[in-house]
Amino acid sequence: MSDDMPELTENDFARMITRAQRQRLLAGTWQSGDLVALRRFLGLTQEQFAIRIGISVDTLQNWEQDRWQPDSPALLRLLARHPRLILQDLAGVA
């Protein structure tokens, strides 16, 4: 093992997303916790994530807590495929 490779921190582990979660997000068939995992992977708070995709924090909380599902999961599927897109200001693009 190389000494050049830094050890993963607790923050790194908290931001990890599993292959199964990513595949479900790509398919638009996420399960409880998948959307939270995507948001944490990006290092965003609920407020930051909601603003960047143009929804209310209440709507995001309802999605994350499985009370509602988006009418069209296309945006979430796109973000699962290209998660760094959300780090740009998507709300300003719309």
PyMOL commands that set and color helices and strands:
alter all, ss='L'
color gray80, all
select helices_A, chain A and resi 10-14+19-27+34-41+46-53+57-64+74-81+83-87+90-93
alter helices_A, ss='H'
color red, helices_A
deselect
rebuild
show_as cartoon
